[in-house]
Amino acid sequence: MRPRLRREGEPTVSDDDQHSGTPLPVRLAELAAEGPDIPALTCEDGTLTRARLESAANRLARDMLAAGVRAGDFTAIVLGNSTAFVLAEVACWKIGAVPQPLSPKLPTAELAEIVALTGPALVIGDVPGEVTGNRPHLPAGHRSSAQQDDSPLPPAISPAWKAPASGGSTGRPKVIVSGGAATVEEIDPAADAFGIEHGGVVLVPSPVSHNGPNMAVAMGLLRGNHVVLMRRFDAARALELIAEHRVSWLYAVSTILHRIAKLPEPVRAAADMSSLRTVFHTAAPVPVWLKRHWIDWVGPILREIYAGTESVASAAITGEEWLQHPGSVGRVLKGRMQVRDADGRELGPGREGKIWMRRDAGTEPTYHLLGGTADADDAGWESLGDIGWFDEHGYLYLGDRESDMILVGGANVYPAEIEAALGLHEAVADSCVIGLPDEDLGNAVHAIVQPSAPVSAEALLEHLRGHVAAHRLPRSVEFTAQPLRDEAGKVRRGLLRAERR
């Protein structure tokens, strides 16, 4: 059964819609009782012990009830990385509401469109009036009264434990509502796939308004970890935090791994990485050279998952496996996956095509979508638009997204290959390769480069000739000082193309 969610103006969720299991706040309360003075959460705005997290979340939950939020209601949390963000999410779970994490950096029009999709009962954060409308609103600096009741609330289970927005890289914004209720039984098993242990220290340097880091924070807290949040990522500071807090688990995306790897050698040599037991990465593909660099540095402790916010199916790989299958994102861990050609025929090992996924038979839907429809067939298979192939051992390899592939004179050119090669150059901080209209070839390959040191287009093209076939070389190179990726480490390739046509 799809979870019953309450949008603005609808009646309160009924008892028939409640879910069974251990509510997430119950587990957090148990941890607070077991070790009240153990640090639970640290950010630049302070540290909360387990007991202080529990007390503050109870007070905020009562503020939300007073604002009219009820079980099943969406609550938009438009905050950056902070203890306030985490408190808001925990408070939602305490009253059975659905947290809708949103980045405060979103353009106003996009933010307003996403909020309109769910009609939240409350908006938390400093946002313009055209976003909140007449909805109840708590500012980013809201603090509950210390004298307010902080006793436990009656147990409640949100019908969906999260409702993040899509990255917005293509088409109109969408909201992906989790099919899993806010129970320990729904959430905790995924922590094993992430490699999150009990009682460690978790460092999350990415925005928790995005799905991967949001899950890392939740699972870290539920397993009694001390979660350390960075307000914004800084490569050198991340290394300092790993040593300072004896971090055992690090969340990363390709950009984070790349920026740390490009730090001066003395900085990396002086870093104490001995406490790390897992470096977990997801979202964008990591070039082979970069992953090998990290394994050479910290050992085969890297762990990767390929899935998507929808979590219909997933593949995973450990560092040890990756050394035997370089470039792979792993074997299918949950659900089913297959690779098909353009006519929908399943392809065998070594043959590249579009990746399709289906959830395990007999299981409930893992999500439902607001503001769009999935790319799906009549048999229940869905696709995220990624291109890839399986080897003879069942390990999956990714190419680019179908929408990112550039057709040049009838030949397929994959941006990821060129971007990986550019990343090998010491003067390249980041790059994005797109196709621009060309009367002769249909498309011409264009490279947008964010340099870290002075470099010429000719020097970069000469570098690429040693790594990329001649027909895939960029016809033009553009330099920019602006970051090419969003705060989740993803390139909005479609927007970059549109701005240059």
N, C-alpha and C positions, 0 to 999 in steps of 0.2 A: 504494500500500500504506500502511495506517495505521502510524505509527511504533510499534515494539515498546517498551513501557514496562514496567518491573519494579516491582510493588508489593510490600509487605512479605510475606515468606514465599514468594515465587515464585523460580524459578531465575534465575540471571544471564543477561542478554541474550546471544544467541549471535552468532557471527561472521556468520551469514546475515542478521542484522538491522542490520548496520552500513551507514552511508550514505557516499556519495562526495561530494567537494568539499573545500574548504579549511576546516579547523576554525577556529572563532572564536579560540581561544587562539593558533593559529599566526600569525594576522594581528596580534594584540596583541604577540606576541613579536618579530615583524618590526619593528613600530613602535618597540619598546623598543631594538632593536639600531640602528635608524636614528638615534634621538634619545633616548638614555638619560636625559638631564637635562631634557628638556622636560616641563613639568607635564602630568599626565594627568587628575588628579582632585583637586578641592578641596572640603572641607566644613568645618564648624566644628571637627571633630576633627583637621584638618591637611590638608596637601597631599602627594600621592604623585606622584613623577615616573613616567615610563613604566617606568624600570628598577625602581623600588621597588614599583610595582604588580605587575610581573611576578614579582619575587622573593617578595613577601608572598603572592601568590596560589598560587605553587608550594608554599610551606610549608603554607598552609592546606589545599590539595588533599591533601597527604600526611597531614595530621591527619584529613581526612575518610575517606581510605582506611583509616587505622588504626582508625577508628570502625566500619568495615564497609560503607561506601558503595561501590557498584559501578556500572558502566555501566548506564544505563537506570533507575536508582533515582531516585525523587523525594527531594528534600531541601527541607524547609520552612525558609524564611528569614524569621524573625519579628523584623525589625529596622526601625527608623526610618531616615530618610535619614542616611547616614554612609558613610565610607570602608569600614567593616566590611561594610555591606550589599553594596557593589559587589564587594569582595574575595570574599565568599561566592558571589556569582553567577558570577564568573569562575572560581573554584575548581571549581564544579560542572561548568562546560564543560570544564575541563582533564581531568577524569576521566570524562567522558561521562555525568554525572548530569543530572537534570532539575531546574532551580531552580523552586521553588514560592514566589514572593514573597507574603508575608502581612503585613497591617498589625498592629503590636503594640497598636493601639487597638481591635481587634475585641473584642466581649464574649467572655468565656471560653467560654461554651457554643457560640457560633458558630465560634470558632476551633477548638475541639475537633471540631466536626462536619466542618469543612473538612479538617482533618488526617486524620480517619478515612476520608475519601473516597479519599485517595491512599495512605495507609499509608506515609509517608516513612521512609526508612532512617535519617534523622538530622533532628533539629530544632535549629535555631540561633536562640538568643534567650532572653530571660528570660520564661518562660511557666510557668503553674501545672502541677503534676504531672498533673492530670486531662487536660491537653492532650498532654503527652509520653508518658504511660503508662510502659511499659518500654522505649521507644525510646532509642537513644543520643542524647545531648544535649550541645551546646556552648553555654555562656552567652554573653550579648551581649558581655561583656568579654573573651572568649577571645582570647589572643594566642599565636601560634606562637613557639616558641623561635627566637631569632636564630641559634643554632648549627645549627638543623635544615637539612637539605639543601634548597637552593632551586634546584637545577638543573632544566632542562626535563624534563617528564614525557613519556612516549610519547604521540604524537598520539591523541586520542580525539574522537569526535563524538557528542554527546548526540542521541538520537532526537527530542527536542522541546526547543527552545531556551528555552521558558518555559511555565509552567503557572499563570497568575494565577487568582484566584478572581473570581467575578462580584461585582458591586456589592452584591448582596443586597437590592436595592430591592423585589423581588417574590419571593414564594415562599421556598423553602429555598436555602441556599447551594449554589453549583455551582463546579466547577473547569473552566476552559476550557484544554485542553491543545493547544498549538500543533501544527499539522500539519507545520511546518517544522523540519528538523533544524538543529543549531547549526553552520551553515556560513556562510561569507561569501557564497556564491552565493545562499543563501536570504534573508539579512538585508539585505545592502548595497543592493540595488535599491530597497528601500522608502525609503531615506534620500533619494533624489531627490524622491520625492513629499512628504516632510517638509520638503524644502528645506535639508537639512543638508549643508554644503559640507565640503571637506577642509581640515584644519589651522586651523579657527576656534576660537571659544570658545562653548560651549553653556551656558546657564543653565537649570537645572531647579528651580523652586521648589515643585513638587508632590511628593507622596509616591511614591517609586519602587516601592512595593508595588503600585501600580496600573499598568495596562497601558500607557497612553500615555507617562507619564514614564519607565517602565522601558525602553520601546523607545527613547526619546530618548537615555537614558544609553548604552545598548548601541551604537546607531548612531553617536553622537557619538564614543565611544571608538574604534570600528572605523575611523572616518575621520580619526583622528589629532587630534581636537579636545581642547582643555582643557575638561573637564566640571566645572562649578561647581554644587554641590548646596546648596540651602538646607535646614537641618534642619526649619524651619517657615517658612511664608510670612509675610513682613511687607512691605507695599507700599513703604514708604519705603526699607527696607533693600534691596529688589530693585533700585530705581533706583540706589542707591549701588554695588551689585555690578556693574551694567551698565557704569557709568563706570570703576570700579576695575579690572575685568578686560577692558575693551574687548570686551564680549560681542557676538557677531555673530548669535547665534540664541537666541531666547527661547521656551521652552515656556509655554503659558498655557491656562487654561480661562476660562469666562465670569466666574467669581468673581474671578480674578486681574485680568483686564482692568478689571472694574468697580471693584475696590478701589483700583487705581492711579489710575483716572480720577477717583475721588472724593477723592483727596488734595488738600490746599489748593493753590490755583493757584500760589503762590510756590514750593512744593516741586516741582511739575511743571515750572514755567518754568526752574528752576535745574538740572534733570536733564540730563545729557549723554547723549543717545540716538543720537549720530552714528555709533557703531560698529555699530548694529543693521542687519542685512541682511534678516533674516526674523523675524517674530513669528508663531509657529505656534500655532494653537488647535484644540481638538477637544473631545470629550465632550459637554457641554451646549451648546444653541444660544446664540448671542450676539445680543442685540437689535440691530436695525438702527441705532438711535441710538448705541449704544455702539461698534459697529464703525466707524461714520462718524467718531466722535470720535477714535478711534485713528488712522485714516487721515489725518485732518486734522492730527494731531499728528506722526506719524512717517513719513507717506507711505504709498503703497499697497504696503507690504511684508508685509501680513498674508496668511497662507496657512492654509487650512482644509481638513480632511479629515473626511468622514462615512463611518464604516465600522462600528465595533464590534470588540470584542476577537476575535470569531470571524473577521473579515477575509474573509468569503465574497465580498464585493464592496465597492467603495469609490467615492466621488465626491470630487472635489477642486476647489478654486477659488483663484485668486490674487487679490490686492488689486485689480489692474487689471480683471480680469474682474468682480469683485464690484461695482465702480463702474458697470458696464454692466447688472448684474443684481442690484440690491440685495436682500439677504435670502436669496439662493441659497446653497446649500452646494456647488454646482458640477455639473459633468458627470461621468458615470460614467467612472472611470479604469480600473477592474479589475472583471472579472465582468460580470454583467448585473443590471439593476434594472427593475422595473415597478410601476405603481400599480394596485391592484384595488379593486373595490367589495365590498360585504359578501357578494355571491354568487360572488365569485371571478373576475369578468370584468375584463379589463384596460381601464383607462380612458385616454382620450386627453389631450392637453395641456390644462392649466387645470382638470382635474377632480380633486378631492381624494379620496384613499382610502388604503388600507393599503399600505405599501411592502414589496415582496418582492424577494429577492435570490437569485442563483444563480451559482456559480463558473463560470469559463470552461470550455468543453468540453475534455475531454482532460487536465484538471489534477487533481492529487491533492487530497483534502479538506484544507481549511485548518485544521481543528481537529477534536477530538472532545471530547465533554462527559461529565464525571463528575458524577453526582448529579442528573441531569435529562435531559429530551429537548427538542430544538429544536422550534419552531413551524414545521413543514414540511409540504409536500404530497407526493404520490406522484411528481411530476416533478422533485423535487430543489430546488424553490424554498423559501426560508426567510424568516422575517420576525422582526425585532427588536421588532415591535409599534408602530413609528413610523407616523404619519400624514403624508402629504405629497402633492405634485403636481409634475409637470414642466411647464415652459413650452414654447412652440413651438420653442425652440432647443435643447431637451434639458437645460436647467438644472433641477436639483432644488431644491425648497423644502420645508422641514419645518414641520409643525404641532406637535402634541403626540403623546405616546404614546397608543395606543388606551386603555390602562388609566388614563390621567390625565384624559381628556376627561370633562367634567361635563355630564350631561343634565339640563337645567332646564326643566321644563314642556314637554318635547318638543324643545327647542332645544339645540344643541351649544354649549358654552362651553369655550374653550381657555384653560387657566391661563397658558400662556406669554404670551399677548397682554396679560393683566392684569398679570402680573409685569413685563413689559417697560415698561408704562406707569407702574407704581409706581416702577420704577428711575429714571425721569426726575425724580422728586421729590428735592430736595436733602437731605431728612431721612431718606431710606430707604437703609439699608445693604444690605438684602436682603429678599426676600419669598417666600412660598410660598402658592399659591392651591389650595384643595381644595374638594371638595363634601361637605357634611354632610347627613344625612337630613332631609327636610322632608315633612310629611304632605300638603301642598297641591301642591308642585311636584315632588316626588320627591327633588330635591336643592336645596340652597341654597348659593350661592357664599360661601366663607369665606376671608378673607385673613389670613395670619399674617405680621406685619411685624417685622423687626429694625431698629429705628430707629438713626440715627446722631446724631440731635438731637431735642429735644422736639417732638412733633407730635401732633395730635389725629386721631381717626378721621374726624371731620367734615371736616377739612382735606384728608385723603387722598381721601375720596370726592368732594369738590369738584374736586380735581385730576383724578381719574379721569373725571369727566363730560366733560372736554375731550378725552379720548382713547379712551373705550370706550363702546359702545352701552349704553343704559339697562338693557336686560334682562340685560346681563353684569356689571353692577355688583355688588360684594360686598354681601351682606345683613348681614354682620358683619365686624368687624375686630378682630384680637387682636394685642397687642404682646408681644414676648418679647426677653429679653436673650441667649438661647441661640442659637448658630449654627444656621442652618437647613440647611446643606449639610455633607456629609461632607468628608473631607480631599481627595477627588478632585474636589470642586466639584459633586457631585450631591445632589439632594434625595431623601431617603427618604420620598416622598410617602405611600406606603401606611402607613408607621409613624405618620406625623403624623395621618393620617385615623383610624387605629385608636385612637390615644390620645385622640381627641376624640369618639368615638361612645359 
